[in-house]
């Protein structure tokens, strides 16, 4: 039987909430990427840290993976839009796994800037080849029906 995994990072909970809906609808296993040293709660403080990470090519080391990605055929990967790319902690996830032969399905939340390069960068960082329509969710949110419709298209 085909198995699916949902991997995501979330700072303030919006991407986690979306991930949990996808997990429930797909019946997937899940893995939340967590930095060893969590970011402060204050969004403006995180933005300052992130700017430095981006400029200096820094990583945010994450907790040791406790999943075996080899078990899965399809991996949904979710990120908040951070400066039009993936949130820094996900970089260490991509470094830790070899998932180029998996079906990679991106989902992205944002604060008004749209998908940016987030979905493209997820596929690129995974070294995957396929082109799947990402789910992109802004501040107006999304209904369960819309998530279901997207899942029917991509899974
Ligand atoms: C460091 C940082 C950078 C962000 N950069 C952007 C951006 O470039 N464009 C955008 O639309 N939203 C940006 N946001 C807003 C988040 O993408 C948005 O609030 C997201 O839904 C948060 O998801 P989360 O609750 O799972 O962390 C940024 C937020 C943070 C903390």
Backbone and ligand atoms as CSV (ligand in chain L), in Angstrom:
chain,resi,resn,atom,element,x,y,z
A,1,UNK,N,N,0.835,-1.206,0.000
A,1,UNK,CA,C,0.000,0.000,0.000
A,1,UNK,C,C,0.870,1.255,0.000
A,2,UNK,N,N,0.423,2.260,-0.740
A,2,UNK,CA,C,1.195,3.510,-0.778
A,2,UNK,C,C,1.061,4.247,0.543
A,3,UNK,N,N,2.200,4.782,0.990
A,3,UNK,CA,C,2.179,5.505,2.273
A,3,UNK,C,C,2.562,6.960,2.069
A,4,UNK,N,N,1.917,7.836,2.819
A,4,UNK,CA,C,2.192,9.263,2.708
A,4,UNK,C,C,2.684,9.821,4.043
A,5,UNK,N,N,3.541,10.817,3.911
A,5,UNK,CA,C,4.089,11.506,5.078
A,5,UNK,C,C,3.868,13.004,4.886
A,6,UNK,N,N,3.508,13.683,5.961
A,6,UNK,CA,C,3.401,15.151,5.929
A,6,UNK,C,C,4.509,15.714,6.818
A,7,UNK,N,N,5.403,16.478,6.199
A,7,UNK,CA,C,6.508,17.123,6.919
A,7,UNK,C,C,6.257,18.624,6.894
A,8,UNK,N,N,6.432,19.283,8.022
A,8,UNK,CA,C,6.203,20.729,8.002
A,8,UNK,C,C,6.990,21.421,9.095
A,9,UNK,N,N,7.209,22.713,8.868
A,9,UNK,CA,C,7.697,23.591,9.928
A,9,UNK,C,C,6.651,24.681,10.120
A,10,UNK,N,N,6.443,25.073,11.369
A,10,UNK,CA,C,5.506,26.160,11.662
A,10,UNK,C,C,6.043,26.967,12.826
A,11,UNK,N,N,6.103,28.272,12.653
A,11,UNK,CA,C,6.543,29.116,13.780
A,11,UNK,C,C,5.363,29.499,14.655
A,12,UNK,N,N,4.301,30.040,14.037
A,12,UNK,CA,C,3.199,30.560,14.864
A,12,UNK,C,C,1.930,29.709,14.798
A,13,UNK,N,N,1.994,28.552,14.136
A,13,UNK,CA,C,0.886,27.599,14.218
A,13,UNK,C,C,-0.011,27.501,12.995
A,14,UNK,N,N,0.109,28.449,12.057
A,14,UNK,CA,C,-0.808,28.450,10.906
A,14,UNK,C,C,-0.514,27.264,9.975
A,15,UNK,N,N,0.755,27.048,9.691
A,15,UNK,CA,C,1.118,25.916,8.821
A,15,UNK,C,C,0.838,24.583,9.538
A,16,UNK,N,N,0.995,24.572,10.867
A,16,UNK,CA,C,0.694,23.348,11.629
A,16,UNK,C,C,-0.789,22.988,11.529
A,17,UNK,N,N,-1.625,24.020,11.622
A,17,UNK,CA,C,-3.067,23.792,11.554
A,17,UNK,C,C,-3.443,23.213,10.181
A,18,UNK,N,N,-2.858,23.800,9.138
A,18,UNK,CA,C,-3.120,23.303,7.781
A,18,UNK,C,C,-2.584,21.877,7.631
A,19,UNK,N,N,-1.380,21.656,8.139
A,19,UNK,CA,C,-0.778,20.315,8.066
A,19,UNK,C,C,-1.677,19.289,8.747
A,20,UNK,N,N,-2.227,19.652,9.899
A,20,UNK,CA,C,-3.070,18.703,10.630
A,20,UNK,C,C,-4.326,18.333,9.847
A,21,UNK,N,N,-4.855,19.298,9.083
A,21,UNK,CA,C,-6.021,18.983,8.240
A,21,UNK,C,C,-5.625,18.012,7.138
A,22,UNK,N,N,-4.466,18.274,6.510
A,22,UNK,CA,C,-4.010,17.384,5.437
A,22,UNK,C,C,-3.745,15.982,5.996
A,23,UNK,N,N,-3.103,15.944,7.162
A,23,UNK,CA,C,-2.789,14.651,7.808
A,23,UNK,C,C,-4.072,13.849,8.019
A,24,UNK,N,N,-5.103,14.536,8.521
A,24,UNK,CA,C,-6.375,13.852,8.811
A,24,UNK,C,C,-7.058,13.394,7.523
A,25,UNK,N,N,-7.053,14.255,6.505
A,25,UNK,CA,C,-7.769,13.924,5.258
A,25,UNK,C,C,-7.071,12.822,4.477
A,26,UNK,N,N,-5.736,12.810,4.521
A,26,UNK,CA,C,-4.971,11.814,3.743
A,26,UNK,C,C,-4.792,10.522,4.552
A,27,UNK,N,N,-4.845,10.650,5.873
A,27,UNK,CA,C,-4.495,9.510,6.718
A,27,UNK,C,C,-2.999,9.277,6.695
A,28,UNK,N,N,-2.247,10.396,6.660
A,28,UNK,CA,C,-0.792,10.313,6.528
A,28,UNK,C,C,-0.110,10.283,7.894
A,29,UNK,N,N,1.125,9.800,7.903
A,29,UNK,CA,C,1.992,9.991,9.066
A,29,UNK,C,C,2.501,11.431,9.014
A,30,UNK,N,N,3.085,11.890,10.110
A,30,UNK,CA,C,3.520,13.287,10.101
A,30,UNK,C,C,4.842,13.473,10.826
A,31,UNK,N,N,5.503,14.537,10.457
A,31,UNK,CA,C,6.755,14.903,11.111
A,31,UNK,C,C,6.881,16.417,11.164
A,32,UNK,N,N,6.912,16.963,12.382
A,32,UNK,CA,C,7.083,18.403,12.536
A,32,UNK,C,C,8.563,18.705,12.744
A,33,UNK,N,N,9.121,19.514,11.839
A,33,UNK,CA,C,10.526,19.919,11.942
A,33,UNK,C,C,10.641,20.935,13.081
A,34,UNK,N,N,11.571,20.661,14.021
A,34,UNK,CA,C,11.711,21.570,15.164
A,34,UNK,C,C,13.169,21.970,15.332
A,35,UNK,N,N,13.447,23.283,15.361
A,35,UNK,CA,C,14.823,23.708,15.622
A,35,UNK,C,C,15.239,23.310,17.030
A,36,UNK,N,N,16.504,22.930,17.209
A,36,UNK,CA,C,17.010,22.588,18.546
A,36,UNK,C,C,16.873,23.817,19.449
A,37,UNK,N,N,17.198,24.965,18.871
A,37,UNK,CA,C,17.085,26.233,19.589
A,37,UNK,C,C,15.890,26.978,18.984
A,38,UNK,N,N,14.730,26.905,19.627
A,38,UNK,CA,C,13.531,27.492,19.005
A,38,UNK,C,C,13.653,29.010,18.832
A,39,UNK,N,N,12.972,29.538,17.850
A,39,UNK,CA,C,12.954,30.985,17.648
A,39,UNK,C,C,12.122,31.634,18.745
A,40,UNK,N,N,12.402,32.933,19.007
A,40,UNK,CA,C,11.515,33.633,19.948
A,40,UNK,C,C,10.090,33.693,19.412
A,41,UNK,N,N,9.130,33.927,20.297
A,41,UNK,CA,C,7.718,33.983,19.875
A,41,UNK,C,C,7.442,35.223,19.035
A,42,UNK,N,N,8.086,36.324,19.379
A,42,UNK,CA,C,7.835,37.611,18.720
A,42,UNK,C,C,8.241,37.564,17.238
A,43,UNK,N,N,7.247,37.821,16.372
A,43,UNK,CA,C,7.478,37.688,14.926
A,43,UNK,C,C,8.572,38.645,14.444
A,44,UNK,N,N,8.605,39.858,14.990
A,44,UNK,CA,C,9.597,40.829,14.516
A,44,UNK,C,C,11.010,40.384,14.894
A,45,UNK,N,N,11.138,39.757,16.057
A,45,UNK,CA,C,12.441,39.219,16.462
A,45,UNK,C,C,12.861,38.104,15.506
A,46,UNK,N,N,11.896,37.281,15.116
A,46,UNK,CA,C,12.214,36.176,14.190
A,46,UNK,C,C,12.624,36.736,12.831
A,47,UNK,N,N,11.934,37.787,12.403
A,47,UNK,CA,C,12.263,38.375,11.095
A,47,UNK,C,C,13.711,38.892,11.107
A,48,UNK,N,N,14.122,39.505,12.213
A,48,UNK,CA,C,15.514,39.976,12.318
A,48,UNK,C,C,16.499,38.813,12.217
A,49,UNK,N,N,16.193,37.742,12.936
A,49,UNK,CA,C,17.085,36.569,12.908
A,49,UNK,C,C,17.115,35.985,11.499
A,50,UNK,N,N,15.934,35.898,10.901
A,50,UNK,CA,C,15.838,35.288,9.565
A,50,UNK,C,C,16.636,36.092,8.531
A,51,UNK,N,N,16.567,37.432,8.620
A,51,UNK,CA,C,17.314,38.270,7.671
A,51,UNK,C,C,18.797,37.921,7.724
A,52,UNK,N,N,19.300,37.764,8.946
A,52,UNK,CA,C,20.712,37.412,9.136
A,52,UNK,C,C,20.989,36.018,8.546
A,53,UNK,N,N,20.074,35.078,8.798
A,53,UNK,CA,C,20.259,33.715,8.279
A,53,UNK,C,C,20.357,33.729,6.757
A,54,UNK,N,N,19.479,34.538,6.156
A,54,UNK,CA,C,19.427,34.597,4.691
A,54,UNK,C,C,20.702,35.240,4.137
A,55,UNK,N,N,21.081,36.383,4.730
A,55,UNK,CA,C,22.263,37.109,4.246
A,55,UNK,C,C,23.536,36.285,4.407
A,56,UNK,N,N,23.635,35.572,5.539
A,56,UNK,CA,C,24.891,34.880,5.848
A,56,UNK,C,C,24.815,33.380,5.554
A,57,UNK,N,N,23.742,32.970,4.890
A,57,UNK,CA,C,23.610,31.563,4.552
A,57,UNK,C,C,23.674,30.640,5.770
A,58,UNK,N,N,23.039,31.070,6.865
A,58,UNK,CA,C,23.104,30.297,8.105
A,58,UNK,C,C,22.018,29.223,8.120
A,59,UNK,N,N,22.250,28.176,8.907
A,59,UNK,CA,C,21.256,27.131,9.115
A,59,UNK,C,C,20.659,27.269,10.506
A,60,UNK,N,N,19.528,26.628,10.720
A,60,UNK,CA,C,18.947,26.529,12.061
A,60,UNK,C,C,18.874,25.036,12.365
A,61,UNK,N,N,19.871,24.503,13.087
A,61,UNK,CA,C,19.913,23.047,13.285
A,61,UNK,C,C,18.619,22.514,13.904
A,62,UNK,N,N,18.195,21.348,13.445
A,62,UNK,CA,C,16.920,20.778,13.894
A,62,UNK,C,C,17.135,19.513,14.721
A,63,UNK,N,N,16.112,19.159,15.465
A,63,UNK,CA,C,16.166,17.929,16.272
A,63,UNK,C,C,16.377,16.735,15.355
A,64,UNK,N,N,17.010,15.709,15.892
A,64,UNK,CA,C,17.320,14.508,15.118
A,64,UNK,C,C,16.028,13.899,14.560
A,65,UNK,N,N,16.060,13.502,13.291
A,65,UNK,CA,C,14.861,12.913,12.673
A,65,UNK,C,C,14.533,11.580,13.329
A,66,UNK,N,N,13.265,11.370,13.626
A,66,UNK,CA,C,12.858,10.071,14.180
A,66,UNK,C,C,11.893,9.356,13.237
A,67,UNK,N,N,12.055,9.649,11.934
A,67,UNK,CA,C,11.241,8.967,10.934
A,67,UNK,C,C,12.164,8.398,9.874
A,68,UNK,N,N,11.676,7.391,9.173
A,68,UNK,CA,C,12.430,6.825,8.057
A,68,UNK,C,C,11.692,7.188,6.771
A,69,UNK,N,N,12.211,8.161,6.052
A,69,UNK,CA,C,11.506,8.643,4.853
A,69,UNK,C,C,11.416,7.571,3.766
A,70,UNK,N,N,12.285,6.562,3.875
A,70,UNK,CA,C,12.274,5.479,2.884
A,70,UNK,C,C,10.933,4.744,2.831
A,71,UNK,N,N,10.197,4.794,3.949
A,71,UNK,CA,C,8.924,4.052,4.017
A,71,UNK,C,C,7.821,4.683,3.177
A,72,UNK,N,N,8.071,5.897,2.669
A,72,UNK,CA,C,6.966,6.659,2.058
A,72,UNK,C,C,7.149,6.857,0.555
A,73,UNK,N,N,6.011,6.847,-0.150
A,73,UNK,CA,C,6.024,7.108,-1.602
A,73,UNK,C,C,5.789,8.583,-1.871
A,74,UNK,N,N,4.947,9.182,-1.028
A,74,UNK,CA,C,4.539,10.577,-1.236
A,74,UNK,C,C,4.865,11.368,0.018
A,75,UNK,N,N,5.487,12.537,-0.169
A,75,UNK,CA,C,5.801,13.385,0.982
A,75,UNK,C,C,5.248,14.786,0.727
A,76,UNK,N,N,4.291,15.167,1.549
A,76,UNK,CA,C,3.774,16.541,1.546
A,76,UNK,C,C,4.732,17.363,2.394
A,77,UNK,N,N,5.142,18.522,1.882
A,77,UNK,CA,C,6.080,19.353,2.641
A,77,UNK,C,C,5.516,20.766,2.761
A,78,UNK,N,N,5.363,21.219,4.012
A,78,UNK,CA,C,4.733,22.514,4.253
A,78,UNK,C,C,5.666,23.514,4.914
A,79,UNK,N,N,5.574,24.746,4.440
A,79,UNK,CA,C,6.379,25.818,5.029
A,79,UNK,C,C,5.592,27.119,5.056
A,80,UNK,N,N,5.866,27.968,6.033
A,80,UNK,CA,C,5.424,29.356,5.893
A,80,UNK,C,C,6.350,30.053,4.892
A,81,UNK,N,N,5.825,31.018,4.172
A,81,UNK,CA,C,6.665,31.829,3.283
A,81,UNK,C,C,7.554,32.717,4.151
A,82,UNK,N,N,8.848,32.492,4.080
A,82,UNK,CA,C,9.799,33.358,4.777
A,82,UNK,C,C,10.658,34.032,3.705
A,83,UNK,N,N,10.401,35.308,3.476
A,83,UNK,CA,C,11.185,36.040,2.491
A,83,UNK,C,C,11.149,35.396,1.117
A,84,UNK,N,N,9.971,34.844,0.768
A,84,UNK,CA,C,9.730,34.206,-0.537
A,84,UNK,C,C,10.409,32.861,-0.722
A,85,UNK,N,N,10.981,32.322,0.355
A,85,UNK,CA,C,11.540,30.973,0.259
A,85,UNK,C,C,11.089,30.161,1.476
A,86,UNK,N,N,11.698,28.981,1.667
A,86,UNK,CA,C,11.275,28.114,2.781
A,86,UNK,C,C,11.836,28.635,4.100
A,87,UNK,N,N,11.157,28.329,5.193
A,87,UNK,CA,C,11.656,28.685,6.526
A,87,UNK,C,C,12.974,27.946,6.767
A,88,UNK,N,N,13.926,28.641,7.373
A,88,UNK,CA,C,15.294,28.114,7.526
A,88,UNK,C,C,15.368,26.693,8.114
A,89,UNK,N,N,14.586,26.341,9.141
A,89,UNK,CA,C,14.751,24.996,9.714
A,89,UNK,C,C,14.565,23.868,8.701
A,90,UNK,N,N,13.783,24.119,7.655
A,90,UNK,CA,C,13.570,23.054,6.664
A,90,UNK,C,C,14.848,22.722,5.894
A,91,UNK,N,N,15.791,23.664,5.826
A,91,UNK,CA,C,17.027,23.391,5.077
A,91,UNK,C,C,17.748,22.180,5.651
A,92,UNK,N,N,17.761,22.065,6.988
A,92,UNK,CA,C,18.433,20.921,7.600
A,92,UNK,C,C,17.661,19.624,7.397
A,93,UNK,N,N,16.347,19.732,7.262
A,93,UNK,CA,C,15.574,18.528,6.927
A,93,UNK,C,C,16.005,18.007,5.554
A,94,UNK,N,N,16.065,18.921,4.578
A,94,UNK,CA,C,16.435,18.488,3.228
A,94,UNK,C,C,17.856,17.911,3.196
A,95,UNK,N,N,18.753,18.481,4.008
A,95,UNK,CA,C,20.126,17.954,4.047
A,95,UNK,C,C,20.184,16.555,4.641
A,96,UNK,N,N,19.224,16.242,5.513
A,96,UNK,CA,C,19.277,14.977,6.256
A,96,UNK,C,C,18.645,13.804,5.506
A,97,UNK,N,N,17.935,14.075,4.409
A,97,UNK,CA,C,17.193,12.995,3.736
A,97,UNK,C,C,17.502,12.928,2.244
A,98,UNK,N,N,17.267,11.758,1.699
A,98,UNK,CA,C,17.370,11.587,0.247
A,98,UNK,C,C,15.975,11.244,-0.274
A,99,UNK,N,N,15.304,12.240,-0.842
A,99,UNK,CA,C,13.904,12.032,-1.220
A,99,UNK,C,C,13.655,12.388,-2.692
A,100,UNK,N,N,14.729,12.349,-3.489
A,100,UNK,CA,C,14.590,12.788,-4.884
A,100,UNK,C,C,13.621,11.924,-5.685
A,101,UNK,N,N,13.448,10.668,-5.254
A,101,UNK,CA,C,12.587,9.763,-6.025
A,101,UNK,C,C,11.156,9.705,-5.476
A,102,UNK,N,N,10.853,10.547,-4.505
A,102,UNK,CA,C,9.496,10.549,-3.930
A,102,UNK,C,C,8.617,11.542,-4.671
A,103,UNK,N,N,7.318,11.340,-4.538
A,103,UNK,CA,C,6.398,12.365,-5.025
A,103,UNK,C,C,6.338,13.463,-3.955
A,104,UNK,N,N,6.756,14.659,-4.319
A,104,UNK,CA,C,6.822,15.769,-3.356
A,104,UNK,C,C,5.659,16.723,-3.626
A,105,UNK,N,N,4.853,16.973,-2.589
A,105,UNK,CA,C,3.681,17.842,-2.752
A,105,UNK,C,C,3.798,19.021,-1.770
A,106,UNK,N,N,4.116,20.223,-2.286
A,106,UNK,CA,C,4.322,21.369,-1.393
A,106,UNK,C,C,3.022,22.030,-0.946
A,107,UNK,N,N,3.032,22.535,0.289
A,107,UNK,CA,C,1.964,23.446,0.712
A,107,UNK,C,C,2.599,24.607,1.484
A,108,UNK,N,N,2.010,25.793,1.268
A,108,UNK,CA,C,2.658,27.032,1.714
A,108,UNK,C,C,1.621,27.943,2.355
A,109,UNK,N,N,1.968,28.548,3.487
A,109,UNK,CA,C,1.124,29.617,4.027
A,109,UNK,C,C,1.916,30.918,3.964
A,110,UNK,N,N,1.185,32.034,3.857
A,110,UNK,CA,C,1.879,33.314,3.700
A,110,UNK,C,C,1.066,34.437,4.329
A,111,UNK,N,N,1.712,35.591,4.453
A,111,UNK,CA,C,1.052,36.730,5.077
A,111,UNK,C,C,0.661,37.803,4.086
A,112,UNK,N,N,0.475,37.434,2.841
A,112,UNK,CA,C,0.035,38.399,1.823
A,112,UNK,C,C,0.927,38.395,0.592
A,113,UNK,N,N,2.100,37.799,0.717
A,113,UNK,CA,C,3.060,37.799,-0.396
A,113,UNK,C,C,2.881,36.637,-1.360
A,114,UNK,N,N,1.933,35.748,-1.076
A,114,UNK,CA,C,1.706,34.618,-1.976
A,114,UNK,C,C,2.756,33.529,-1.805
A,115,UNK,N,N,2.823,32.685,-2.809
A,115,UNK,CA,C,3.676,31.493,-2.712
A,115,UNK,C,C,5.159,31.835,-2.868
A,116,UNK,N,N,5.464,32.979,-3.508
A,116,UNK,CA,C,6.878,33.319,-3.754
A,116,UNK,C,C,7.583,32.172,-4.455
A,117,UNK,N,N,8.808,31.888,-4.029
A,117,UNK,CA,C,9.545,30.747,-4.597
A,117,UNK,C,C,9.448,29.516,-3.700
A,118,UNK,N,N,8.531,29.568,-2.713
A,118,UNK,CA,C,8.523,28.515,-1.696
A,118,UNK,C,C,8.312,27.116,-2.280
A,119,UNK,N,N,7.269,26.980,-3.121
A,119,UNK,CA,C,6.961,25.648,-3.653
A,119,UNK,C,C,8.086,25.187,-4.577
A,120,UNK,N,N,8.556,26.105,-5.413
A,120,UNK,CA,C,9.652,25.776,-6.331
A,120,UNK,C,C,10.891,25.347,-5.544
A,121,UNK,N,N,11.187,26.069,-4.458
A,121,UNK,CA,C,12.377,25.752,-3.662
A,121,UNK,C,C,12.236,24.421,-2.929
A,122,UNK,N,N,11.017,24.088,-2.511
A,122,UNK,CA,C,10.802,22.779,-1.865
A,122,UNK,C,C,11.177,21.663,-2.837
A,123,UNK,N,N,10.681,21.766,-4.065
A,123,UNK,CA,C,10.958,20.721,-5.068
A,123,UNK,C,C,12.455,20.702,-5.393
A,124,UNK,N,N,13.040,21.890,-5.493
A,124,UNK,CA,C,14.475,21.997,-5.798
A,124,UNK,C,C,15.329,21.406,-4.670
A,125,UNK,N,N,15.011,21.770,-3.435
A,125,UNK,CA,C,15.788,21.270,-2.296
A,125,UNK,C,C,15.635,19.756,-2.133
A,126,UNK,N,N,14.483,19.239,-2.552
A,126,UNK,CA,C,14.259,17.789,-2.485
A,126,UNK,C,C,14.939,17.078,-3.652
A,127,UNK,N,N,15.454,17.842,-4.613
A,127,UNK,CA,C,16.013,17.276,-5.846
A,127,UNK,C,C,14.990,16.441,-6.598
A,128,UNK,N,N,13.731,16.788,-6.443
A,128,UNK,CA,C,12.673,16.026,-7.108
A,128,UNK,C,C,12.434,16.631,-8.482
A,129,UNK,N,N,11.760,15.874,-9.313
A,129,UNK,CA,C,11.625,16.337,-10.690
A,129,UNK,C,C,10.223,16.790,-11.048
A,130,UNK,N,N,9.249,16.227,-10.365
A,130,UNK,CA,C,7.886,16.477,-10.828
A,130,UNK,C,C,7.378,17.865,-10.448
A,131,UNK,N,N,6.296,18.219,-11.071
A,131,UNK,CA,C,5.745,19.546,-10.873
A,131,UNK,C,C,4.294,19.424,-10.408
A,132,UNK,N,N,4.076,19.497,-9.108
A,132,UNK,CA,C,2.739,19.322,-8.558
A,132,UNK,C,C,2.207,20.690,-8.121
A,133,UNK,N,N,0.940,20.949,-8.386
A,133,UNK,CA,C,0.338,22.223,-7.972
A,133,UNK,C,C,0.368,22.340,-6.452
A,134,UNK,N,N,1.031,23.362,-5.914
A,134,UNK,CA,C,1.075,23.484,-4.455
A,134,UNK,C,C,-0.239,24.020,-3.891
A,135,UNK,N,N,-0.489,23.743,-2.621
A,135,UNK,CA,C,-1.595,24.411,-1.930
A,135,UNK,C,C,-1.031,25.685,-1.309
A,136,UNK,N,N,-1.659,26.812,-1.603
A,136,UNK,CA,C,-1.153,28.104,-1.125
A,136,UNK,C,C,-2.258,28.786,-0.321
A,137,UNK,N,N,-1.969,29.089,0.940
A,137,UNK,CA,C,-3.008,29.624,1.821
A,137,UNK,C,C,-2.549,30.941,2.450
A,138,UNK,N,N,-3.334,31.977,2.214
A,138,UNK,CA,C,-3.041,33.295,2.790
A,138,UNK,C,C,-3.892,33.568,4.009
A,139,UNK,N,N,-4.008,34.829,4.367
A,139,UNK,CA,C,-4.645,35.156,5.640
A,139,UNK,C,C,-6.155,34.916,5.647
A,140,UNK,N,N,-6.781,34.788,4.453
A,140,UNK,CA,C,-8.226,34.526,4.485
A,140,UNK,C,C,-8.522,33.067,4.848
A,141,UNK,N,N,-7.471,32.240,4.903
A,141,UNK,CA,C,-7.662,30.842,5.282
A,141,UNK,C,C,-8.174,30.001,4.132
A,142,UNK,N,N,-8.637,28.805,4.447
A,142,UNK,CA,C,-9.092,27.871,3.404
A,142,UNK,C,C,-10.132,26.941,4.003
A,143,UNK,N,N,-11.109,26.556,3.170
A,143,UNK,CA,C,-12.143,25.643,3.683
A,143,UNK,C,C,-11.675,24.198,3.508
A,144,UNK,N,N,-12.301,23.315,4.277
A,144,UNK,CA,C,-11.973,21.886,4.142
A,144,UNK,C,C,-12.264,21.402,2.726
A,145,UNK,N,N,-13.340,21.934,2.114
A,145,UNK,CA,C,-13.688,21.527,0.743
A,145,UNK,C,C,-12.570,21.882,-0.234
A,146,UNK,N,N,-12.010,23.091,-0.048
A,146,UNK,CA,C,-10.916,23.505,-0.940
A,146,UNK,C,C,-9.691,22.596,-0.768
A,147,UNK,N,N,-9.421,22.230,0.473
A,147,UNK,CA,C,-8.286,21.315,0.712
A,147,UNK,C,C,-8.574,19.967,0.045
A,148,UNK,N,N,-9.803,19.469,0.217
A,148,UNK,CA,C,-10.207,18.185,-0.398
A,148,UNK,C,C,-10.043,18.226,-1.912
A,149,UNK,N,N,-10.505,19.340,-2.525
A,149,UNK,CA,C,-10.409,19.469,-3.991
A,149,UNK,C,C,-8.964,19.431,-4.449
A,150,UNK,N,N,-8.112,20.137,-3.728
A,150,UNK,CA,C,-6.686,20.141,-4.067
A,150,UNK,C,C,-6.094,18.730,-3.917
A,151,UNK,N,N,-6.474,18.058,-2.816
A,151,UNK,CA,C,-5.943,16.705,-2.600
A,151,UNK,C,C,-6.349,15.764,-3.730
A,152,UNK,N,N,-7.596,15.903,-4.187
A,152,UNK,CA,C,-8.059,15.048,-5.290
A,152,UNK,C,C,-7.187,15.245,-6.541
A,153,UNK,N,N,-6.761,16.508,-6.755
A,153,UNK,CA,C,-5.930,16.809,-7.934
A,153,UNK,C,C,-4.519,16.246,-7.825
A,154,UNK,N,N,-3.950,16.347,-6.629
A,154,UNK,CA,C,-2.504,16.116,-6.517
A,154,UNK,C,C,-2.118,14.732,-6.013
A,155,UNK,N,N,-2.984,14.068,-5.265
A,155,UNK,CA,C,-2.500,12.836,-4.602
A,155,UNK,C,C,-2.518,11.602,-5.515
L,1,LIG,C1,C,10.754,35.401,9.415
L,1,LIG,C2,C,9.442,35.587,8.687
L,1,LIG,C3,C,9.457,36.006,7.370
L,1,LIG,C4,C,8.246,36.148,6.670
L,1,LIG,N1,N,8.297,36.544,5.350
L,1,LIG,C5,C,7.130,36.626,4.660
L,1,LIG,C6,C,7.145,36.980,3.266
L,1,LIG,O1,O,8.202,37.235,2.683
L,1,LIG,N2,N,5.946,37.032,2.608
L,1,LIG,C7,C,4.762,36.756,3.234
L,1,LIG,O2,O,3.709,36.810,2.598
L,1,LIG,N3,N,4.711,36.416,4.544
L,1,LIG,C8,C,5.860,36.351,5.272
L,1,LIG,N4,N,5.815,35.990,6.593
L,1,LIG,C9,C,4.516,35.654,7.203
L,1,LIG,C10,C,4.289,34.136,7.275
L,1,LIG,O3,O,4.586,33.513,6.029
L,1,LIG,C11,C,2.830,33.800,7.595
L,1,LIG,O4,O,2.405,34.503,8.715
L,1,LIG,C12,C,2.665,32.291,7.806
L,1,LIG,O5,O,1.332,31.905,7.578
L,1,LIG,C13,C,3.088,31.867,9.206
L,1,LIG,O6,O,3.001,30.477,9.314
L,1,LIG,P1,P,3.257,29.732,10.713
L,1,LIG,O7,O,2.176,30.227,11.680
L,1,LIG,O8,O,3.072,28.290,10.413
L,1,LIG,O9,O,4.624,30.067,11.198
L,1,LIG,C14,C,7.005,35.890,7.318
L,1,LIG,C15,C,7.013,35.491,8.669
L,1,LIG,C16,C,8.213,35.348,9.350
L,1,LIG,C17,C,8.194,34.911,10.802
